[in-house]
Structures are given as structure tokens and as C-alpha cells.
Amino acid sequence: MTRKMILAAAAVAAALLVTSRLRAAPKKGATITVRVLSAKVMDNPKFIGKTVAKVSRGAYLTYQAKKNGWYQVQTADGKSGWIHKSAVLEKKVQLSGKLGQAGSGASQEEIELAGRGFTKDVEEKYRSEHRDLDFSHVDNIEALQMDSEAVATFASAGQVGGGQ
């Protein structure tokens, strides 16, 4: 009997450990925060297709539902669509305008997660330390905008990704 109780307790402890490590989706109606520099809210839960809205880091979205790693959200201006969960923090975060400093309620880790990529200050410092590098190619790539619906049409016609 004691052996069975020990095994049962170990199984419960393991289940609790696994469950605590899994991220639960936010509750319906919760505010989530865009953590990437820019992202697209899509008409359907996939990367290629019609774009409903474009959002920037720090924008608040209202969580509605989850499907295969995508969150159905509503933007501040009332547009509804899907954003990949990797583009958001699953809570409302007040971001600071200063690099590496938390505003009211944001931890250092949250700021770092929200700000992956160059800021104007970091880029200027890097340029001053590497004067021989030509950044025009990077600027051209960053300026490139692809029409999501045209990409979806192209992928479907060429059966890229199974035409989906």
C-alpha cells in the first residue's frame, strides 16, 4: 500500500510540474501586448493570406480565442483577426520609451523580450563603431513590404506549402 501511495504521489507531482510549465492561453477578454517591432493581424490563423491590420510593439490587443499557436484578437480600432502567439506577451505591459528601462509595471526581461532588434540608439552606436560597413542593403530589406494576399495567391498557384 505504501509503495502505491508513493508512486501515486510521484505521478501527481510530475503532472503538476508539467502543467505548471505549459503556458495557458489568456482568458477571453484579457489584454495582451505586441512584443515585436511590427506584426500583422491576419484574416485566418496562418502566416500567408489577407492582412486585417498591422500592429506595432506596445499595442494592446483583446484576446478572444486560441487555435494551433494563433490567438484570435481584436485591435484597439475594433478589427478582428489572428496573430501568432510568438508576437505577443500574454498580459498588458507598459513599455518604456528608454532602451533597457522598464516603465510602470514592466520588468527588464519583458522589455528585452519586447524589444528584440535594433533601436535607433543601438544602430547609431553600431554605425559609429563600424564606419566601413554599408547598411543600405539592410535599409532596403527593412523597407520591403510584401502584399500578403499576393503572396498567398503565388503560394497557392505554385502549390507552395501544399497550396494552403
C-alpha positions in Angstrom: 0.0 0.0 0.0 2.8 2.4 0.9 4.5 1.7 -2.4 1.3 2.5 -4.4 0.9 5.8 -2.4 4.5 6.8 -3.2 4.0 6.1 -6.9 0.7 8.0 -6.9 2.3 11.0 -5.2 5.2 10.9 -7.6 2.8 10.8 -10.6 0.8 13.7 -9.2 3.9 15.8 -8.6 5.2 15.1 -12.1 1.8 16.1 -13.6 1.8 19.3 -11.6 5.3 20.1 -12.7 4.5 19.5 -16.4 1.2 21.5 -16.1 2.9 24.5 -14.5 5.5 24.7 -17.3 2.8 24.8 -20.0 1.6 28.3 -20.9 -2.1 28.6 -20.6 -3.8 30.9 -23.1 -5.0 34.2 -21.7 -8.7 34.4 -20.6 -11.2 35.7 -23.1 -11.3 39.4 -23.0 -7.8 39.8 -21.5 -5.4 42.4 -22.8 -2.2 41.2 -24.4 0.7 43.3 -25.7 2.5 43.2 -29.1 6.2 42.5 -28.3 7.7 42.6 -31.8 8.6 45.7 -33.7 5.7 45.1 -36.1 3.3 42.3 -36.8 0.3 41.6 -39.0 -3.1 40.6 -37.7 -4.3 38.0 -40.3 -7.8 37.1 -41.6 -7.1 33.4 -40.8 -4.6 31.7 -38.5 -1.8 31.3 -40.9 1.3 33.4 -42.0 0.3 33.8 -45.6 -3.1 35.4 -46.5 -5.1 38.5 -46.1 -3.9 41.1 -43.6 -6.6 42.6 -41.4 -4.4 45.1 -39.6 -0.8 46.0 -38.9 0.2 46.5 -35.2 3.4 47.8 -33.6 5.3 46.9 -30.4 3.4 48.0 -27.4 0.0 47.9 -29.0 -2.7 46.3 -26.9 -5.0 43.6 -28.3 -8.0 41.9 -26.7 -7.7 38.1 -26.6 -10.7 36.1 -27.9 -9.6 32.5 -28.6 -6.6 30.2 -29.5 -6.1 27.9 -32.4 -2.8 26.0 -33.2 -0.5 28.6 -31.8 -2.5 31.6 -33.1 -4.5 34.0 -31.0 -7.8 35.5 -32.3 -7.7 39.1 -31.2 -9.4 42.4 -31.6 -7.4 45.6 -32.2 -7.9 48.9 -30.5 -9.8 50.1 -33.5 -12.2 47.1 -33.4 -10.6 44.9 -36.2 -10.8 41.2 -35.5 -8.2 38.6 -36.8 -5.4 36.3 -35.8 -1.8 36.9 -34.6 0.8 34.3 -33.9 1.4 33.9 -30.1 5.2 34.4 -30.6 4.4 38.1 -31.5 2.7 38.9 -28.2 3.2 38.9 -24.4 0.2 37.3 -22.7 -0.5 40.3 -20.5 -0.8 44.0 -20.5 2.7 45.5 -20.4 3.5 49.2 -20.0 6.7 49.7 -22.2 9.2 52.5 -21.6 10.5 54.8 -24.3 14.0 54.4 -23.0 16.1 51.4 -24.0 16.5 48.8 -21.3 14.4 50.6 -18.7 11.1 49.4 -17.5 8.2 51.7 -17.4 5.5 51.3 -14.8 4.8 47.6 -14.5 7.4 46.1 -17.0 10.3 44.1 -15.9 13.7 44.2 -17.5 13.1 40.8 -19.1 9.7 42.0 -20.5 11.4 45.0 -22.1 14.1 42.7 -23.6 11.5 40.4 -25.0 9.5 43.2 -26.4 12.5 44.9 -28.0 14.4 42.2 -29.9 16.1 44.1 -32.6 17.9 47.4 -33.2 16.7 50.7 -31.7 17.8 54.0 -33.2 20.4 54.5 -30.4 21.9 51.0 -30.9 22.0 51.3 -34.6 23.8 54.7 -34.4 26.3 53.3 -31.9 27.0 50.3 -34.2 27.3 52.6 -37.3 29.8 54.8 -35.4 31.9 51.7 -34.4 31.8 50.2 -37.9 32.1 53.1 -40.3 33.3 50.9 -43.2 30.0 48.9 -43.3 27.3 49.6 -45.9 23.9 49.5 -44.3 21.9 50.4 -47.4 21.1 46.8 -48.1 19.6 46.3 -44.6 17.6 49.5 -45.0 16.3 48.3 -48.4 15.2 44.9 -46.9 13.5 46.6 -44.0 11.6 48.9 -46.3 10.4 46.0 -48.4 6.7 45.3 -48.0 5.0 42.3 -49.5 1.3 42.2 -50.1 0.1 39.2 -48.1 -2.7 38.4 -50.5 -0.3 38.4 -53.5 2.0 36.0 -51.6 -1.0 33.7 -50.8 -2.0 33.7 -54.5 1.6 33.0 -55.5 1.9 30.2 -53.0 -1.4 28.6 -54.0 -0.7 28.8 -57.7 2.7 27.2 -57.2 1.4 24.8 -54.6 4.0 26.0 -52.1 3.3 24.6 -48.7 0.6 22.3 -50.2 -1.1 25.3 -51.8 -2.5 26.4 -48.4 
